[in-house]
Amino acid sequence: MSKAQAARGMRDFLPADVRRRQYVIGVIADVYERYGFEPLETPAVENLETLLGKYGEEGNQLIFKILKRGDQASSGEADLALRYDLTVPLARVVAEHRRQLPRFFKRYQVQPVWRADRPARGRFREFYQCDVDAVGSRAMTVEAELLGAASEVLVRLGFADFTIRLNHRQVLGAALATSGVPEALHGTTLVALDKLDKIGRDGVARELRSRGVPDKAAEPVLDLFTAAGPDMVSGDVVARLRGAVAGHQAGAQGLAELEEILALVGSTPAAGRVRIDPSLARGLSYYTGSIMEVVVSDLAGSLAGGGRYDGLIGMFLGEEVPACGISLGLERILVVMGERGMFPPEAARPPADVMVAIFDAAGVTDALALAATLRRGAGGAGLRVDVYPEPDKIGKQFKHAASRGMPFVALSGEAERAAGTVAVKDMTAGTQDAVARDKAAAFILAKFGEKLGTSRG
């Protein structure tokens, strides 16, 4: 392995990658703020006890622990850990800063998380999550708004063929109970069922057996989970689930909430995209109510997932505070958009709008002054300006600007300085115009307008 290589499971993002990420994150932030969500950031490192016991047995094993430092470094014990997700830190923040936060707190958060996982294709130890959560209300309006916001983000990014799978942990619990799965095995059963789309029915059946779930209980559960295919309408699924939760009060309440969410999303951008899917489990142990996942028919895996976790904040606060959220899979979205050519031109814009050339040493100070003028622009509309760092042959400077995709080059040689003008080279058209120095920024901005049909984006 090269000494200059990034650590396994970690990545460098070069400028083109960063611009694409910034574009997607910009769309996400814009949509979420239109829905009243506020930005939040939390530390990369949390106390280990904050994270342990929140993600289930498999999640606990993937927490990136940090060994104690100083005099205790040789103990091999850990007291801190890298952030595993953004939901548990949110719960801690709400518990710690509750008096400073509104009763109904809506936040979005885009930050990296870390998993002590085995690196593989498409699986990283460090990756970004894009979460949006609402805290303080048990109303199903919360789910409707979350699904509407996530749908609007995906539509803005160019996704048109996605479906939102919807289920409920209380419905799942009732179905497991009526099938004969012991309550003590409900959590481990859901972890196994969450792998249904990855390892299939037979694989899940073997895993359930290895986890101690009796075959006579596993079979009816698998029948329920695999019977409702993607073409089955939600009304028929509800009827089937009603039989599965018969006589189970919590299950009946969960099913009623699913029907309410289904009715409410009809008034949001998620309308027509939501279907109740009994096979959706989501293995994280902190979910207590609705659970959701966004999928595209021809893609393995999901673009987003989340659910309601009314008990998680109470683990820190000592009293139950309702909460619900959904997380967009930023890394997966970026990969799919790249493969499908979904990025607009502004996501791949060059490093600068114009490059200022330098003819000779005597013109360096003037070149810097010209760059400052162009950056200030006209009427508050300035340009992004790069300055070629040293005097050089003009042909080499043009070649550099072209290689970086910069659309204009501004030249101010001895003759231009004497005349109070700037020569503006249009790198696309190959034309060159002499423009009054104080009009150069407006001239280039107008050229952008001609190229784009309106104005620079």
Secondary structure, DSSP 8 states (H G I E B T S, - for coil): --TTS--TT-----HHHHHHHHHHHHHHHHHHHHTT-EE----SEEEHHHHTTSSHHHHHHT--EEE--GGGGGG--EEEEE---SHHHHHHHHHHSGGGS-SSEEEEEEEEEE-----BTTB-SEEEEEEEEEES---THHHHHHHHHHHHHHHHHT--SEEEEEEEHHHHHHHHHHHT--GGGHHHHHHHHTTHHHHHHHHHHHHHHHTT--HHHHHHHHHHHHHS-TTS-HHHHHHHHHHHTTT-HHHHHHHHHHHHHHHHGGGSTTTTTEEE-TT-----TT--SEEEEEEETTSSS-SEEEEE-TTTTHHHHSS---EEEEEE-HHHHHHHHHHTT---GGGG--S-SEEE---SGGGHHHHHHHHHHHHH-BTTB---EEE-SS---HHHHHHHHHHTT--EEEE--HHHHHHTEEEEEETTT--EEEEEGGGHHHHHHHHHHHHHSS---
